[in-house]
Amino acid sequence: MLEVIYNSNCPKSRAILEYLDEHNIKFQLIDLKTHQLSVLELKNLVKKLNIKPQYFLDRINKWKEKIGAKIEALTDDNIYEILHTTPDLIESPILIKGQVAMLGTPIDNIKFFVENT
């Protein structure tokens, strides 16, 4: 089954949910506002997305005063811990199907992802 990690405050996330509903695609929601992803879940997610944790550094950099982190000194473990404690930094929506995940933007990629994974 398709899983969707989303932020209920995010317009892109809401658009993905509308698209899935309109196309009768069954999915399970994981709301970042109510489900804080563990460090292990984050590591698995990054692996499924086929990205490096550093992908999130631009977002972390925008919040560096709030987080109190020196971006240059962050290790992968530091990045995972920041994402765990500050889920707003996780880009959403994210679609997961089995061992593969993709960022849910642009919305045109969703049909391909759903049909081909």
DOTORZA-960111 format. One record per residue (C-alpha): residue number from 1; residue in three letters; x, y, z. Coordinates in pm, whole numbers, padded with zeros to 5 digits. Layout:
N
n res xx yy zz
NUM ALA X Y Z
...
// end
This chain:
117
n res xx yy zz
1 MET 00000 00000 00000
2 LEU 00110 00354 -00071
3 GLU 00219 00557 00230
4 VAL 00215 00936 00228
5 ILE 00424 01135 00472
6 TYR 00275 01479 00483
7 ASN 00243 01800 00677
8 SER -00118 01904 00721
9 ASN -00012 02271 00700
10 CYS 00154 02222 00360
11 PRO -00045 02315 00046
12 LYS 00161 02068 -00164
13 SER 00073 01790 00078
14 ARG -00296 01874 00062
15 ALA -00280 01877 -00320
16 ILE -00129 01528 -00322
17 LEU -00407 01397 -00097
18 GLU -00669 01549 -00327
19 TYR -00504 01389 -00629
20 LEU -00494 01046 -00463
21 ASP -00857 01074 -00352
22 GLU -00974 01187 -00698
23 HIS -00798 00888 -00858
24 ASN -00922 00638 -00598
25 ILE -00570 00548 -00494
26 LYS -00562 00390 -00149
27 PHE -00301 00525 00086
28 GLN -00197 00542 00448
29 LEU -00119 00882 00597
30 ILE 00170 00967 00823
31 ASP 00119 01322 00948
32 LEU 00444 01484 01057
33 LYS 00243 01700 01298
34 THR 00117 01400 01495
35 HIS 00379 01131 01424
36 GLN 00736 01226 01501
37 LEU 00961 01006 01287
38 SER 01229 00825 01484
39 VAL 01595 00849 01382
40 LEU 01573 00493 01249
41 GLU 01261 00579 01044
42 LEU 01442 00884 00907
43 LYS 01746 00677 00810
44 ASN 01523 00427 00631
45 LEU 01335 00709 00458
46 VAL 01655 00873 00333
47 LYS 01770 00534 00204
48 LYS 01439 00479 00022
49 LEU 01458 00828 -00128
50 ASN 01812 00748 -00247
51 ILE 01946 01076 -00114
52 LYS 02205 01176 00144
53 PRO 02103 01337 00475
54 GLN 02284 01652 00357
55 TYR 01991 01705 00119
56 PHE 01815 01869 00414
57 LEU 02097 02114 00494
58 ASP 01941 02403 00300
59 ARG 01625 02370 00507
60 ILE 01828 02336 00828
61 ASN 02032 02643 00733
62 LYS 01712 02852 00716
63 TRP 01635 02746 01076
64 LYS 01990 02759 01214
65 GLU 01915 03033 01468
66 LYS 01620 02835 01605
67 ILE 01815 02510 01610
68 GLY 02142 02662 01727
69 ALA 02347 02449 01492
70 LYS 02664 02527 01303
71 ILE 02579 02388 00962
72 GLU 02939 02321 00859
73 ALA 02997 02099 01162
74 LEU 02692 01875 01128
75 THR 02744 01501 01092
76 ASP 02484 01268 00943
77 ASP 02383 01169 01297
78 ASN 02339 01538 01388
79 ILE 02121 01590 01081
80 TYR 01900 01292 01169
81 GLU 01862 01416 01526
82 ILE 01765 01766 01406
83 LEU 01509 01619 01165
84 HIS 01375 01401 01444
85 THR 01328 01694 01683
86 THR 01222 01949 01418
87 PRO 00994 01765 01172
88 ASP 00902 02089 00992
89 LEU 01241 02058 00823
90 ILE 01137 01739 00645
91 GLU 01030 01819 00292
92 SER 00682 01689 00229
93 PRO 00489 01525 00085
94 ILE 00683 01201 00046
95 LEU 00531 00893 -00115
96 ILE 00652 00546 -00018
97 LYS 00574 00221 -00190
98 GLY 00764 -00077 -00059
99 GLN 01135 -00001 -00057
100 VAL 01107 00302 -00287
101 ALA 01014 00658 -00199
102 MET 00989 00985 -00385
103 LEU 00927 01345 -00302
104 GLY 00569 01425 -00397
105 THR 00654 01719 -00614
106 PRO 00597 01788 -00891
107 ILE 00253 01633 -00881
108 ASP 00291 01502 -01237
109 ASN 00541 01244 -01112
110 ILE 00285 01081 -00882
111 LYS 00100 00892 -01156
112 PHE 00426 00746 -01285
113 PHE 00535 00651 -00933
114 VAL 00205 00486 -00841
115 GLU 00181 00291 -01167
116 ASN 00545 00185 -01196
117 THR 00661 00090 -00848
// end
